[in-house]
């Protein structure tokens, strides 16, 4: 990896990268194998640093916000395996069920067998609303919610649920607290996959700002599709290509003309249960309007080219519903960047009878 550029748009020094490599201390990997759980929202990083790495100081996808060191966000109360500690003990290389990377040690607590036994209750709840507050039984703020986040259920009441929450003691060991959460933001897991519930979750996600790798508490395209399906008990990998190629029934669209692709999508796609994929981008097919397929996706932007041949980007920067021809009305849209032209696959995640 080249040193690249930092948040101040200045080149990193060669020593910056060397110090990070030294702190990673991978010669003795793995030096720790312990179970843990996140106690607050965190991020997985490619190297043990919060500082960014960009390929250029300006520009499009080579610059901000595409930090090359960002792997994925991780919500509070996510189980982990601690695989390795950095030389200064301030970072841990951890593995989750969906990604692997460096995390600050203050963001997790170690668990023992008793904690695991209590946490694996077999009865769970799932968050259905973003950025709501969860308080413990003493009324103290504990964390902010993220759609798809899961907690063990203690008991269900008419207007709220009592759940277990993981916290950290002074020795960085996990302890269990209890909290009450309004039924307006939490449900028993899995949430029934009905058309109305699918629309409800999509409405919670629409207009959310784009967040590469989960930066700034937001989502990129694959984080959005992953979190959309999580309340329904449908697990997806973290990355877009894996979501399409490793889950459900794969339909190859690569060598078809655009009109043929849309015809197959309309004929075989199941609204809210079908993923569409082009390299680097995944979308959710949600139905049709006036003979056109509609998709829900969190998109950064559209590639443009002006009369002088200069490339640019028309920024979308949020979760939107579009046809398969977003930006077709723009005079400067790069013809080679048309979305439908570049869609290469569709994956069906469940039978049509699954959605009511």
Helices and strands as residue ranges (DSSP letters): H 14-24, G 26-28, E 34-38, E 42-45, E 70-74, E 79-85, E 91-95, E 100-104, G 105-107, E 108-110, H 113-119, E 124-127, E 133-136, E 141-144, E 150-156, E 160-168, E 174-182, E 186-188, H 195-205, G 212-217, H 221-230, H 240-245, E 249-252, H 258-268, E 274-278, E 281-289, E 292-305, E 311-322, G 335-337, H 339-342, E 345-348, G 352-354
